[in-house]
Amino acid sequence: MQRRDFLRTLLATTGGLAIAPSVLAACGSTSSSSGALVIGTPQNPVTLPSTGEAIADGLANEGGTMEILNWADYTNPEVIADFEKAFGVTVKQTIYDNEDAAIAKLRNGTLKPDLIIGFTDTALARIVAGDLVQPLNQTYIPNRTNLLSGLQNPYYDQGSQYTMAQFIYGNGIGFRSDRVDPAQVAAEGYDSMWNSSYKGKLAVVDSYRDTISLALLQAGVTDVNTSDADVLAAAQENLIRLREATSPKVDIVSYTEIPAGNRDIAYMWGGDALAMPFFLAEGTSPDVLGFWYPKDTITANDFFCIPKASATPVAAHQFINYLLDVEVAIKNQTYVGYQPALTEVTVEAMLSSGGIVESVADAVVTQERYEAGARLVSLEPEVDACGTTCGPRSPLANPMSSRNRLWVALTAPGVAWLAVFFALPFYAVACVAFGSIDPIFRDAVPQWNPLNWDFTQALNVLDSIVSGPLRGVVTRTLVYVVIAMATSFALGFPIAYYLARHAGKRRLMLLTLIVLPFWVNYLMRMLAWVNLLSPSGFAQRALSFFGINYNWLDGSPITVILGLVYGYVPFLILPLYATLERIDWRLVDAARDLGATSRQAFRLVTVPLASAGLVAAGILIALPMFGDYYTNDLLSRSPNTEMLGNQIDFYINNSSEPQNGAVLVMFLSGMLLIGLSWYLRNTARIGRERVR
């Protein structure tokens, strides 16, 4: 398991994880390079290797459309509109929320931006090694002189060959000062994050490097880039204590959740703290917010860079220069919250512009604070890959007649469809699962020849499922699905039974009402649940009238299970109704005439006659439930309720280990194949019994 997966797995599982000595023994100290990677540190600044020539001087703006790869809400729309008007270009934005996933998409060509905003030096060595960025021509960026002196010649890119700094921030603790005593936070420092009185109302940032550094700094370790096995093992135990004491949320939305009153305290980026006042309810004083800036903390900056394949490099240079103008930067800050890394953008300037408020002004990073802070530098692949934990035909059939050949021919389109849209993609997943791993970018390299498949990683994941950190996720998924299926049957069978036997003329209307929710997008239906179950929602207010107060959206397994039931119970009702509607009810009446009670007739006649439909309905809702991940994302967003689908989604979209995601897809497919095989054998047996 890599460090980037350590945080997520650790905070999601219920038991401690064991350090693998053989893996940790492979860790070494961070050096300045690793193969094709050139990694700079504040102690050892580096000049990155040249990967080409910068664009020539004096070129004209390309015009047309310039595509920016950017974080969400990271550039003021008014600033973009002003730039478009001034330079005659149209700006289109594509959003990313994870550097690793963005780099993977840049490499495979899924993303083709003209400018990247927001990458940090933890990604720089890889994008240079991958030949993904082009050198900058600084004659197009005269405003670079506005940057803080330490960022005009950064340690990670001496001479700013490929990057130009934009925002600066430091890590600290944001809180609601009307619920958390600021003096207590200042006195406890990092220990505040382990304070059990904040259980269920505390969060850490969803960044494996930042949150592992929190565990290190709380323990007094200032080397946040350490590869020492003993120190990392202690950090692991520290995060286990954090999980047990506070059940933290792991996300990057504390800047909205703290102002909304949904959490009390969070370890967060200082730029997010500066943005918190923008999300307070109207009429709420910003004095309810606070921020503690630690003496020993992480300071960082992000930067602009231009992809090698940029179609509008001149316009991209001009946009960088535009955002480094002091007035434009201040205007941008009033929308984004994050602090521009410019000398003239001071606390006083931002207070004067209304970009920040006094209660969170301590999140501002000065030149002195930036220089004193620790840096999360790029890690060599072998160090990043360790340092945490390791644990996923009938004998009576006639020869084919012309009639049989006709039916076989009619199945050909369906077979071709399955081959193209199921078999081939499934084979591609298998090639990824049993392929190899790129040594630099740590992503999957498919092995298309089955004879060369490597099952090492698959066995590691399987071991993690059986006795490692993934066991909790798989167990939780099974429990949730079983409970959701049982609840769905308890709700759905009576409805299907009533429709089939007693609905009469009302049957069509009732069936329409059951199908009606499918006319509304699934996302909208789940968001309606979020509104209903929020602390101010109608459902919670109604329950409060009866003295029931329950935080439905704070990582509650009950909410996730109810969401699964709500999402899939119609899929159970309809096939059950179709089965029950075909039952010859005279058989039930005959059983009653022979002396059976209603309960006996139901158990001995109705259920056996409906058994095929019961199994089909169960399989029909179990299959999507096992792979479901969006229900948990919308109704919980807590690692404590993550299911197998969430883990697969994480590995594929937010991790540099898609191979693990592919292995889990194979594992899940195997589980479902067992269920389907049992269903097919069961229905075939029932068919043979009926023929007899």
Secondary structure, DSSP 8 states (H G I E B T S, - for coil): --HHHHHHHHHH-SS-----HHHHTT-----SEETTEE---SSS-------S----TT-----EEEEEEE-TT-S-HHHHHHHHHHHTEEEEEEE-S-HHHHHHHHHHTS---SEEEEE-HHHHHHHHHTT-B----GGG-GGGGGB-GGGSS-TTSTT-SS-EEEEEEEEEEEEETTTS-HHHHHHHGGGGGG-GGGTTSEEEES-HHHHHHHHHHHTT---TT---HHHHHHHHHHHHHHHHHH--EEES-HHHHHHHTS-SEEEEEHHHHHHGGGGS-TT--GGGEEEE--SS-BEEEEEEE-BTT-S-HHHHHHHHHHHTSHHHHHHHHHHH-SEE-BTT--HHHHHHHTSS-GGGGGG---HHHHHHSB------HHHHTSSS------TT--S--HHHHHHHHHHHHHHHHHIIIIIHHHHHHHHHHTSEE-TTT--EE----GGG---HHHHHHHHHHHHSTHHHHHHHHHHHHHHHHHHHHHHHHHHHHHHHHT-GGGHHHHHHHHHGGGGS-HHHHHHHHHHHHSTTSHHHHHHHHTT----TTTT-HHHHHHHHHHHHHHHHHHHHHHHHHTS-HHHHHHHHHTT--HHHHIIIIIHHHHHHHHHHHHHHHHHHHHH--HHHHHHT--GGG--HHHHHHHHHHSSS-HHHHHHHHHHHHHHHHHHHHHHHHHHHHHHHHHH-
